[in-house]
Amino acid sequence: MIRRMLALMLAVAVAQAVPRNEEVSFENETAHIQLAGTLSLPEGKGPFTAVVLIAASGPMSRDENAEGHPVFVVLSDYLRGRGIAALRYDKRRHPVPQHLQDRRSDQR
């Protein structure tokens, strides 16, 4: 699963030329679930070094909010400014937004 996530990140990163956040979804084929996340891409032409930010245990979202502070949003922005792509994603307990489900269905 991690290899597929990184392959997705690199494929998207190569095609990008400006910094941005992109909503993405991917499937965990072993667990038969779909996960949604945000891919933060740096400015320029890839490929980029990339990291996957994994939320801690407990009721954390993809942004890893700690007392109202979105730690992973800040970290992603910091990394993006240094040429590193970052993927942060929701845990299984968060449903995939409908617009991502629709887009995924269109791609099949």
PyMOL commands that set and color helices and strands:
alter all, ss='L'
color gray80, all
select helices_A, chain A and resi 2-15+71-81+98-107
alter helices_A, ss='H'
color red, helices_A
select strands_A, chain A and resi 20-28+33-41+49-53+65-66+69-70+84-89
alter strands_A, ss='S'
color yellow, strands_A
deselect
rebuild
show_as cartoon
